[in-house]
Amino acid sequence: MTTHESRIPGRVGKRHLLYLGVLLALAGNLGAVAAAEDAADDSKKDTTTLESIVVSAPDYVPRDTNGAAKSTIPLIETPQSVTVIPRDQIDLLDWQNLSQVVRYTAGVIGENYGADPRYDWLTLRGFYPPEYIDGLQAPIGSVSNVGVDLYGFQSVEVLKGPSSTLYGLAPPGGIVNLTSRRPEAQFSGEAQLQYGSYANGQVAADVTGPLDADGRFLGRLTALYFDKGTQTNGVDTNRYYIAPAFTWVVSPETNLTLLSYFQHDDVYGDGGGFLPIFGVAKPNPLGKVPTNTNLGDTDYNHFKRDEYGVGYDFSHKFNDDWRFEQNLKYFSSDVKILQVYGAGLVDANFDGVPDDYHTVNRYNFPFNENTKSFNVDSRVEGKIDSGDVKQHVLFGLDYRRYTENSEFGFASAPPIDLFNPVYGVPIVTPTSLFPYVQEVQKQTGVYGEDQIKLNRWVLTLGGRYDNVDQTNSGASESNSKFTYRAGLNYLFESGFAPYVSYSTSFQPTPGADFGGHAFKPTSGDQVEAGIKFQPTFLPAGMNALLTVAAYDLNQKNVLTPDPNTAHAFFNVQTGAVEVKGLELEGVARFNERWSFNAAYTYTDSQVTKSNGADLGKQLVQVPKQLLSALVDYTEQDGRFAGLGASLGGRYVGSSYGDPANAYKAPSVVLWDATIHYNLDKWVMQLNLSNLFDKEYLSRCSSDAQCFYGLRRVINATVTRKF
């Protein structure tokens, strides 16, 4: 038998050797690049001094959205609350994943399960948002996202509220879309090294530019490797990510871009949290449970994932007004999990009082999941000018074939001591695995949208008809649904733009009631009113975007327990949910020196119809209030030119971890900070998340399922741009 310390030193030693080798290789290559650049600069007699460094982030404040309309339109003309987080923001603040990206975004919360290196757990307006990549739904299975690495993407868009009119089946809370890095016509790139807390080490590189003298062929290659620990003892995570991309400029009117990514993950030793409530959220006579406690087995637990996406974006302009676009992608994700996890303190009398407050039951839950998805979206968009009335029209047809096959096993595992865990004990994996989900889903959607401008009025009308054929564990069902949206904006000359909108959504519900009747799709609708303000009177070098949104969202046909006691373990579809909220958000950058992000969220969520204990209760992991603000300053002149720092604060209100609202996580205030220095083409950053190392509870779902929040993480990053 071994303790958790036994497996880490060997891995750390290999890790250090690997980074040393990569560092030497990068240093040599970058030295050659830098020498060539310096020679070129000398020949041009163009010198750069510390007196005139400009650290530029021209896209820090977004102006347009592509995801909200499947075409590029100004954010202030969109009758929907949308947050666009561009690469400039991600790089400046060194956000590592989706959960970090939304820290300063209104209406959405991440990091719901603390230190989980596998997935990005998000809640958006009360619901789990599905993840899209380049406008096509990723191969999500039992979790609504795929954990793809953020380094390979140019921007993140959070579309809040029902989005089915353009994207088909989706929950009413909204969706999250990631846009891949694409080839560019000008040569550029970067190489990056990072090291930090828990022996976190990362190597990444990105290079793009023309592949021929005429610039008709463009390429891009993005790659990353990391070997990281977490605050949980004995956990080690390895990731390989590579994303080749290629663009063929067929003609001035026609472009074809091939996009792909490949990612491999190994997570060793992660017990997934699952700590008992005694010693975490309730007193334990033996003391407080440390935040690094691992109730899994560091020699047995293993999460393995291989995923990829391969496809293309095609665009052809017929003339100045009309164009055709098509994006296609084939996704695949294969996950294999061996996991022993905590199942609560031993309570032989089942009276809620642990026998000894330190012996923990454990379960063994092997789980395999394979998901594949073929997506294609074809659309025509055009402009119609009828004098005073101008229209931007969009017509599209999309198709998606999705398969999911998963299986699981279940058995007890040897108990473990809460305060003195010992690992490496014999664990027998269940030999019989049972089908969990065997699903084939085919979705075909026809949609259209018309943006009509008259003077300063902008009217948006959209509709979509979907047909979904679904087979789940041998049972087949077919659903059709029409969804739509309507919105009205008024654009003041100053950049002030009030709006109002109404939108609907739908999402198929697998399964059947006691009588064998297939469940209908859940349906959602939302009324939203708001104000967007992107000042037009600010001088050059100053940009800002402020948004205010109030909404009332409802979901019907929600599953709830069958009230007939003879129909135990069956559901009926009479449940309903209402979420009302207010969201304020702002982002600004002034003179390439000051950057600001701020957000406030008030959410009132309630289960309005149910036969269960959740009736009248608040939705799981939906705090009533969120507040965050961040400011960054970078000096541009003088001897300290290029030196900057940021400070951010986050208030996360209390929330419930279970439907009956019996388990409450208290509110918490967290701080983040960054120090960064730009010297010519070198960027050095020190990022501190949870600056004051606050210990806090992320959530408790039961007496056996509690999760600590993320402790302080410090990362140092060196980037060489070229």
C-alpha positions in Angstrom: 0.0 0.0 0.0 1.2 3.5 -0.7 0.2 7.0 0.3 -0.5 9.8 -2.1 3.0 11.2 -1.9 4.5 8.1 -3.5 3.5 8.6 -7.1 4.2 12.3 -7.5 8.0 12.7 -7.2 8.7 10.3 -10.1 6.3 12.2 -12.4 7.6 15.6 -11.3 11.2 14.4 -12.2 10.2 13.4 -15.7 8.2 16.5 -16.1 11.1 18.7 -15.2 13.3 16.9 -17.7 10.7 17.3 -20.4 10.3 21.0 -19.8 14.1 21.5 -19.8 14.4 19.8 -23.2 11.5 21.8 -24.6 12.9 25.0 -23.1 16.3 24.4 -24.7 14.6 23.7 -28.1 12.4 26.7 -27.9 15.3 28.9 -26.8 17.4 27.8 -29.8 14.6 28.4 -32.3 13.5 31.7 -30.8 17.1 32.8 -30.7 17.4 32.2 -34.4 14.1 34.0 -35.1 15.0 36.9 -32.9 18.5 37.2 -34.5 16.9 37.3 -37.9 14.5 39.9 -36.8 17.1 42.0 -35.2 19.3 41.9 -38.3 16.3 43.0 -40.4 15.6 45.8 -37.9 19.2 46.9 -38.0 19.2 47.0 -41.8 16.2 49.3 -41.6 17.8 51.4 -38.9 14.6 51.2 -36.9 15.3 51.1 -33.2 12.8 50.3 -30.4 13.4 51.9 -27.0 11.7 51.5 -23.7 10.4 55.1 -24.1 7.9 54.1 -26.7 6.5 50.7 -26.1 2.8 50.2 -27.0 1.1 47.2 -25.4 -1.9 46.9 -27.8 -5.2 45.1 -27.3 -7.3 46.7 -30.1 -10.1 44.1 -29.8 -10.4 44.1 -26.0 -13.8 45.8 -26.3 -15.9 43.8 -28.8 -18.1 45.6 -31.3 -19.6 42.7 -33.3 -21.1 39.3 -32.8 -21.3 36.4 -35.2 -23.0 33.8 -33.1 -26.1 35.8 -32.3 -27.2 36.1 -35.9 -24.9 33.6 -37.8 -23.5 36.7 -39.6 -21.4 39.6 -38.4 -23.6 42.3 -36.9 -23.0 45.1 -34.4 -23.7 44.1 -30.8 -25.9 47.1 -30.2 -28.2 46.0 -33.1 -28.8 42.6 -31.5 -32.0 42.2 -29.5 -30.4 39.7 -27.1 -28.0 39.9 -24.3 -24.6 38.6 -25.7 -21.2 38.6 -24.2 -18.2 38.4 -26.5 -14.9 37.6 -24.9 -12.1 38.1 -27.5 -8.6 36.7 -27.5 -7.2 40.1 -26.3 -9.1 39.8 -23.0 -8.2 36.1 -22.6 -4.5 36.8 -23.2 -4.2 39.9 -21.1 -5.9 38.3 -18.1 -4.4 34.8 -18.7 -7.6 32.9 -18.5 -7.0 29.2 -18.8 -10.5 27.7 -19.4 -14.2 28.5 -19.8 -14.8 28.5 -16.1 -12.3 31.3 -15.7 -13.5 33.2 -18.8 -16.9 33.8 -17.3 -15.8 35.0 -14.0 -16.5 38.6 -15.0 -19.5 37.9 -17.1 -23.1 38.6 -16.0 -25.7 35.8 -15.9 -23.3 32.8 -15.9 -21.3 31.0 -13.2 -18.6 28.4 -13.5 -16.3 26.3 -11.3 -19.4 24.6 -9.8 -17.4 21.5 -8.6 -14.2 23.1 -7.5 -11.0 21.6 -8.8 -12.2 19.5 -11.7 -9.6 19.3 -14.5 -11.9 17.4 -16.8 -14.8 19.7 -17.7 -15.9 23.3 -17.5 -19.1 23.3 -15.4 -21.2 26.3 -16.3 -24.7 27.5 -15.3 -26.3 30.1 -17.6 -29.6 31.8 -16.5 -30.3 28.7 -14.4 -29.5 26.0 -17.0 -26.5 24.1 -18.3 -25.5 25.7 -21.6 -24.5 23.3 -24.4 -21.1 24.0 -26.0 -20.8 25.0 -29.6 -17.5 25.1 -31.7 -17.5 27.3 -34.7 -21.3 27.5 -34.6 -21.9 23.7 -34.5 -22.8 21.8 -31.4 -19.9 19.9 -29.9 -20.2 16.1 -29.1 -21.6 16.7 -25.6 -22.7 13.5 -23.8 -23.5 13.2 -20.1 -22.0 16.6 -19.6 -23.0 19.7 -21.5 -19.4 20.6 -22.6 -16.4 18.7 -23.9 -13.5 20.2 -21.9 -11.7 21.4 -25.1 -8.6 23.5 -24.4 -9.2 27.3 -24.6 -5.8 28.0 -26.1 -7.0 26.9 -29.6 -9.8 29.5 -29.8 -10.0 33.1 -30.9 -13.1 34.1 -28.9 -15.9 33.0 -26.7 -19.5 34.1 -27.2 -22.1 33.7 -24.5 -25.6 33.9 -26.0 -28.1 34.4 -23.1 -31.7 33.3 -23.3 -33.5 31.1 -25.9 -31.4 30.6 -29.0 -33.3 27.8 -30.7 -34.4 30.0 -33.6 -30.9 29.7 -35.2 -29.4 26.7 -33.3 -32.3 24.3 -32.9 -32.6 22.2 -29.7 -31.2 23.9 -26.7 -32.2 24.8 -23.1 -33.8 28.3 -22.6 -30.8 29.6 -20.6 -28.6 30.0 -23.7 -25.5 28.5 -25.4 -21.8 29.1 -25.4 -19.9 29.2 -28.7 -16.1 29.0 -29.2 -14.5 30.3 -32.4 -11.3 28.6 -33.6 -8.1 30.4 -34.4 -8.0 30.8 -38.2 -5.1 31.3 -40.7 -4.1 34.9 -41.3 -2.5 36.6 -44.3 0.3 38.2 -42.2 3.0 36.0 -40.6 2.9 36.0 -36.8 3.0 33.6 -33.9 4.1 33.0 -30.3 5.8 30.4 -28.2 4.9 30.1 -24.5 6.2 28.5 -21.3 4.2 28.4 -18.1 4.9 27.0 -14.6 3.0 27.4 -11.4 1.2 26.0 -8.4 0.9 22.2 -7.9 3.9 21.8 -10.3 1.8 23.0 -13.2 3.8 23.1 -16.4 2.7 24.1 -19.9 4.3 24.6 -23.3 2.3 26.1 -26.1 2.9 27.6 -29.5 0.8 29.3 -32.3 2.1 30.3 -35.7 0.2 31.5 -38.8 0.9 33.1 -42.1 1.0 32.7 -45.9 2.3 29.4 -47.4 3.0 30.8 -50.9 4.2 34.0 -52.4 0.8 35.0 -53.7 -1.0 34.6 -50.4 -3.6 32.2 -51.8 -2.7 29.5 -49.3 -2.6 30.3 -45.6 -1.8 28.1 -42.7 -2.0 28.0 -38.9 -0.8 25.5 -36.4 -1.7 25.8 -32.7 -0.3 23.3 -30.2 -0.1 22.8 -26.4 1.1 20.3 -23.9 0.7 20.5 -20.1 1.3 18.4 -17.1 -0.5 19.8 -14.1 -1.6 18.9 -10.6 -4.6 20.3 -8.6 -5.2 21.2 -5.0 -6.3 17.6 -4.5 -3.6 15.3 -3.3 -2.2 12.8 -5.9 -3.9 14.2 -8.9 -1.9 14.5 -12.1 -3.3 15.8 -15.5 -1.6 15.5 -18.9 -3.0 17.1 -22.1 -1.8 17.1 -25.7 -3.6 19.5 -28.0 -2.9 20.3 -31.7 -5.1 22.3 -34.1 -3.9 22.5 -37.8 -5.8 24.9 -40.0 -5.5 25.8 -43.7 -7.2 28.4 -45.9 -7.4 28.4 -49.7 -8.2 31.7 -51.2 -9.8 30.3 -54.3 -10.6 33.8 -55.6 -11.4 37.2 -54.1 -15.0 36.0 -53.8 -14.4 32.4 -52.6 -12.6 31.0 -49.5 -12.3 27.5 -48.1 -10.8 27.0 -44.6 -10.1 23.6 -43.2 -10.3 23.5 -39.4 -9.4 20.7 -37.0 -8.3 20.0 -33.5 -7.1 16.9 -31.7 -6.9 16.6 -27.9 -5.8 13.8 -25.5 -6.3 13.9 -21.8 -5.2 11.7 -18.9 -6.2 12.5 -15.4 -4.7 10.3 -12.8 -5.8 9.8 -9.2 -8.8 12.2 -9.2 -11.5 11.2 -6.7 -13.8 13.9 -8.0 -14.4 15.6 -4.6 -17.3 13.7 -3.0 -16.3 14.7 0.6 -18.6 14.0 3.6 -20.5 17.0 5.0 -19.1 16.4 8.5 -15.8 18.3 8.6 -16.6 20.2 5.5 -19.9 22.1 6.0 -20.8 20.7 9.4 -18.7 20.2 12.5 -16.7 17.0 12.9 -15.4 16.2 16.4 -12.1 15.0 14.8 -11.5 18.3 13.1 -11.8 20.0 9.7 -11.3 18.0 6.5 -8.3 19.5 4.6 -9.1 21.0 1.2 -6.5 18.7 -0.5 -8.3 15.5 0.7 -8.6 12.8 -1.9 -11.0 9.9 -1.2 -10.4 8.2 -4.5 -7.3 6.1 -5.2 -4.3 7.7 -6.7 -3.1 4.4 -8.1 -6.4 3.3 -9.5 -8.5 6.3 -10.6 -8.0 7.2 -14.2 -9.9 9.5 -16.6 -8.9 9.2 -20.3 -10.3 11.2 -23.1 -9.6 11.4 -26.8 -11.6 13.9 -28.8 -11.3 15.6 -32.2 -13.1 17.8 -34.6 -12.4 18.0 -38.4 -14.3 20.1 -40.9 -14.4 23.2 -43.0 -15.8 26.7 -43.4 -16.7 27.7 -47.0 -17.8 31.1 -48.2 -18.7 32.5 -51.6 -19.8 36.0 -52.5 -22.2 36.2 -55.5 -21.9 40.0 -55.5 -21.6 42.8 -53.0 -25.0 42.0 -51.4 -25.4 38.2 -51.5 -23.2 35.4 -50.2 -23.4 31.7 -49.4 -21.7 30.1 -46.4 -21.4 26.5 -45.2 -19.7 25.1 -42.2 -19.3 21.4 -41.6 -17.6 19.4 -38.9 -17.3 15.8 -37.7 -16.8 15.5 -34.0 -15.7 12.5 -31.9 -15.2 12.1 -28.2 -14.2 8.9 -26.4 -14.1 8.8 -22.6 -13.1 6.0 -20.3 -13.3 6.4 -16.5 -12.1 4.2 -13.7 -13.2 5.9 -10.5 -13.5 5.1 -6.8 -15.1 7.9 -4.9 -16.4 8.7 -1.4 -19.9 7.7 -0.5 -20.3 9.2 3.0 -19.2 8.4 6.5 -20.1 4.9 7.8 -23.5 5.0 9.5 -24.4 1.5 10.4 -27.6 2.6 12.2 -28.8 4.8 9.3 -29.7 7.5 11.9 -27.6 10.3 10.3 -24.9 10.0 13.0 -21.6 8.6 11.7 -20.1 5.7 13.6 -16.7 7.1 14.1 -16.5 10.3 11.9 -13.5 9.2 10.0 -14.3 5.9 8.1 -15.7 6.7 4.7 -17.6 4.3 2.5 -16.6 4.2 -1.2 -18.1 3.1 -4.4 -16.5 2.0 -7.7 -18.2 3.4 -10.8 -16.4 2.6 -14.1 -18.0 4.6 -16.9 -17.3 4.6 -20.7 -18.8 7.0 -23.1 -18.4 7.4 -26.9 -20.1 10.3 -28.7 -20.0 11.2 -32.4 -21.6 14.0 -34.2 -21.8 15.1 -37.9 -23.0 18.7 -38.3 -23.5 20.8 -41.4 -25.0 24.2 -41.7 -25.7 25.9 -45.0 -27.0 29.4 -45.3 -27.5 32.3 -47.7 -27.5 35.9 -46.5 -28.1 39.1 -48.4 -28.9 42.7 -48.2 -31.9 44.4 -49.7 -32.0 48.2 -50.1 -35.5 49.6 -50.7 -34.8 53.2 -50.0 -35.6 54.1 -46.5 -36.0 50.4 -45.6 -32.9 48.3 -45.5 -32.9 44.5 -44.8 -30.3 41.9 -43.9 -31.9 38.5 -44.6 -30.7 35.0 -43.7 -32.0 31.6 -44.8 -30.5 28.4 -43.7 -30.7 24.6 -43.5 -28.8 22.6 -41.0 -28.5 18.9 -40.2 -27.0 17.0 -37.3 -26.6 13.3 -36.7 -25.5 12.5 -33.2 -24.8 9.1 -31.5 -24.0 8.4 -27.9 -23.1 5.0 -26.5 -22.3 4.7 -22.8 -22.0 2.0 -20.2 -21.4 1.7 -16.5 -20.6 -0.6 -13.7 -21.2 -0.4 -10.0 -19.7 -2.0 -6.9 -18.5 -1.1 -3.4 -14.9 -0.4 -2.8 -12.7 -0.7 0.3 -13.4 2.1 2.8 -10.9 4.8 3.5 -9.9 7.0 6.4 -11.0 10.6 6.0 -8.0 12.0 7.9 -5.3 9.5 7.0 -6.1 8.1 3.6 -4.1 5.2 2.4 -4.0 4.3 -1.4 -2.9 1.4 -3.4 -5.2 -1.1 -1.7 -6.6 -4.0 -4.0 -9.6 -2.7 -6.0 -11.6 -5.0 -8.2 -13.2 -3.4 -11.3 -16.7 -4.7 -11.9 -16.6 -7.2 -14.8 -20.2 -6.5 -15.9 -20.9 -3.2 -17.5 -24.5 -2.2 -18.2 -25.8 0.0 -21.0 -26.5 3.6 -19.8 -27.4 5.5 -22.9 -27.6 4.1 -26.5 -28.9 7.0 -28.5 -29.1 8.0 -32.1 -30.5 11.5 -32.9 -31.1 13.1 -36.2 -32.0 16.8 -36.4 -33.0 18.8 -39.5 -33.8 22.5 -39.2 -34.9 25.1 -41.7 -34.6 28.7 -40.4 -34.7 32.3 -41.6 -34.2 35.7 -40.1 -34.8 39.2 -41.3 -33.2 42.3 -39.8 -35.2 45.3 -41.0 -33.8 48.9 -40.6 -35.9 52.0 -40.9 -34.1 55.2 -39.9 -32.9 54.3 -36.4 -35.3 51.4 -35.8 -34.0 47.9 -36.1 -36.7 45.1 -36.2 -35.5 41.5 -36.0 -37.8 38.6 -37.0 -36.8 35.0 -37.1 -38.3 31.6 -37.3 -37.3 27.9 -37.4 -38.8 24.5 -38.0 -37.1 21.5 -36.6 -37.7 17.8 -37.0 -35.9 15.5 -34.5 -35.9 11.7 -34.9 -34.5 10.0 -31.8 -33.8 6.4 -30.8 -32.8 5.7 -27.2 -32.2 2.2 -26.0 -34.4 0.7 -28.7 -37.3 3.2 -28.2 -38.0 5.5 -31.1 -39.7 8.9 -31.2 -40.1 11.8 -33.5 -40.7 15.5 -32.6 -41.3 18.6 -34.6 -41.2 22.1 -33.3 -41.5 25.7 -34.6 -39.5 28.3 -32.6 -39.2 32.0 -33.3 -38.0 35.3 -32.0 -38.9 39.0 -32.5 -36.9 42.0 -31.3 -36.9 45.7 -31.7 -33.9 48.1 -31.2 -33.6 51.8 -31.4 -30.2 53.3 -32.2 -29.5 56.7 -30.8 -26.7 58.6 -32.5 -24.7 58.6 -29.2 -24.5 54.8 -29.2 -27.4 54.4 -26.8 -29.6 51.4 -27.9 -32.6 50.2 -25.9 -34.3 47.0 -27.1 -37.0 44.5 -26.3 -37.4 40.9 -27.5 -39.4 37.7 -27.2 -37.9 34.3 -28.0 -38.7 30.6 -27.7 -36.8 27.4 -27.3 -37.2 23.6 -27.3 -35.2 20.6 -26.2 -36.2 16.9 -26.7 -36.8 14.8 -23.6 -35.9 11.2 -23.9 -38.0 8.5 -22.2 -41.6 7.7 -21.6 -44.2 7.8 -18.8 -45.7 4.8 -17.1 -48.2 4.3 -19.9 -45.4 4.1 -22.5 -46.2 7.5 -24.0 -43.0 9.3 -25.2 -42.2 12.6 -23.5 -42.7 15.8 -25.4 -39.9 18.3 -25.8 -39.5 20.8 -23.1 -40.4 24.3 -24.3 -39.2 27.7 -23.1 -40.0 31.3 -23.7 -38.5 34.6 -22.6 -39.3 38.3 -22.6 -36.2 40.5 -22.4 -35.8 44.2 -22.3 -32.5 46.0 -22.1 -30.1 48.8 -23.0 -26.8 48.6 -24.8 -24.5 51.6 -24.8 -21.3 51.8 -27.0 -20.5 55.5 -26.9 -19.7 57.0 -30.3 -18.4 60.3 -28.9 -15.4 58.9 -27.1 -12.0 60.1 -28.6 -9.7 57.8 -30.5 -8.2 55.1 -28.3 -11.1 54.9 -25.9 -13.7 52.2 -26.2 -16.5 51.0 -24.0 -19.6 48.7 -24.1 -22.2 48.7 -21.4 -25.3 46.5 -21.3 -28.3 46.2 -19.0 -30.8 43.3 -19.4 -33.9 42.3 -17.5 -35.7 39.1 -18.4 -38.5 36.7 -17.5 -37.9 33.1 -18.6 -40.2 30.1 -18.4 -39.7 26.4 -19.1 -42.6 24.0 -19.4 -43.0 20.2 -19.9 -40.4 19.6 -17.2 -40.2 16.1 -15.8 -41.4 15.5 -12.2 -42.2 12.4 -10.2 -45.4 10.6 -11.1 -47.9 11.3 -8.2 -49.4 7.8 -8.5 -47.7 5.8 -5.8 -48.2 2.7 -8.0 -45.9 4.3 -10.6 -42.8 4.5 -8.5 -39.6 5.6 -10.4 -41.7 7.0 -13.3 -42.1 10.6 -14.3 -44.8 12.8 -15.7 -44.3 16.0 -17.7 -46.2 18.5 -15.6 -43.3 20.4 -14.1 -42.4 24.1 -14.8 -39.6 26.5 -14.0 -39.4 30.3 -14.0 -36.2 32.4 -13.9 -36.3 36.2 -13.6 -33.3 38.3 -13.6 -31.4 41.5 -14.0 -27.9 41.7 -15.5 -25.5 44.6 -15.8 -22.1 44.2 -17.6 -19.4 46.6 -18.8 -16.1 46.4 -20.6 -13.8 49.3 -21.5 -10.3 50.1 -22.6 -8.8 53.6 -22.5 -5.7 54.7 -24.4 -4.1 51.2 -24.2 -3.6 51.8 -20.5 -6.7 51.2 -18.5 -8.9 48.2 -19.0 -12.1 47.5 -17.1 -14.5 44.6 -16.7 -17.5 44.6 -14.4 -20.7 42.6 -14.0 -23.7 42.3 -11.7 -26.3 39.5 -11.7 -29.5 39.2 -9.9 -31.4 35.9 -10.5 -34.7 34.8 -9.0 -35.2 31.2 -9.9 -38.1 29.0 -8.8 -39.6 25.6 -9.6 -43.3 26.7 -10.1 -44.8 23.3 -10.8 -43.6 19.9 -9.4 -44.7 16.8 -7.6 -41.4 16.6 -5.7 -39.6 18.3 -2.9 -38.3 21.0 -5.2 -41.7 22.7 -5.6 -41.2 26.4 -4.8 -37.5 26.0 -4.4 -34.5 27.7 -6.0 -32.7 26.0 -8.9 -29.5 24.2 -8.2 -26.3 26.2 -8.2 -28.0 29.5 -9.1 -26.9 32.2 -6.7 -29.3 35.1 -6.3 -26.5 37.6 -6.7 -23.1 37.8 -8.4 -20.9 40.8 -8.5 -17.4 41.1 -10.1 -15.1 43.9 -11.2 -11.6 44.0 -12.6 -9.2 46.8 -13.5 -5.9 46.6 -15.3 -3.3 49.3 -15.9 -0.3 49.1 -18.3 2.3 51.9 -18.4 3.2 52.9 -22.0 5.9 55.5 -21.5 9.1 56.1 -19.6 11.4 53.7 -17.9 8.5 51.5 -16.7 6.9 51.3 -20.2 5.3 47.8 -20.7 4.8 47.2 -17.0 1.2 46.5 -15.9 -1.0 45.0 -13.2 -4.6 44.0 -12.6 -6.8 43.4 -9.6 -10.2 41.8 -9.7 -12.8 41.0 -7.1 -15.6 38.5 -7.3 -18.6 38.1 -5.0 -20.5 34.8 -5.4 -23.8 34.7 -3.5 -25.1 31.7 -1.5 -26.6 28.8 -3.5 -28.1 25.4 -3.1 -26.6 22.2 -4.2 -29.7 20.0 -4.3 -33.2 20.4 -5.7 -34.9 20.4 -2.2 -32.6 23.3 -1.1 -31.5 21.4 2.0 -27.8 22.0 1.3 -26.6 25.6 1.1 -23.2 26.9 0.2 -22.5 30.3 1.8 -21.5 33.4 -0.1 -17.8 34.1 -0.7 -15.6 37.0 -1.9 -12.5 36.1 -4.0 -9.7 38.2 -5.4 -7.5 37.8 -8.5 -4.4 39.7 -9.5 -1.9 39.8 -12.4 1.5 41.5 -12.9 2.7 41.6 -16.5 5.6 43.1 -18.4 6.0 43.6 -22.1 9.5 44.1 -23.4 9.6 44.4 -27.2 8.3 40.9 -28.3 8.6 39.3 -24.9 5.6 39.1 -22.5 6.1 38.0 -18.9 3.1 37.5 -16.6 2.4 36.4 -13.0 -1.2 35.5 -12.4 -2.7 34.9 -9.0 -6.2 33.4 -8.8 -7.9 33.5 -5.3 -5.2 35.9 -4.3 -5.7 35.5 -0.5 -6.0 31.7 -0.6 -9.6 31.7 0.7 -11.0 28.3 1.7 -14.6 28.0 0.7 -17.3 25.6 -0.1 -18.3 25.3 -3.8 -21.4 23.1 -3.2 -22.9 20.3 -1.2 -25.5 18.0 -2.9 -25.9 15.6 0.0 -24.3 14.4 3.2 -21.8 12.5 1.0 -21.2 15.0 -1.8 -19.4 18.2 -0.8 -16.9 20.0 -3.0 -14.3 22.6 -1.9 -13.8 25.7 -4.1 -10.5 26.4 -5.8 -7.6 27.5 -3.5 -5.0 30.0 -4.6 -3.2 29.2 -7.9 -0.1 31.1 -9.0 1.2 30.8 -12.6 4.2 32.4 -14.2 4.1 32.7 -18.0 6.8 33.8 -20.5 5.6 34.4 -24.1 7.8 35.2 -27.1 5.8 36.8 -30.0 7.1 37.0 -33.5 
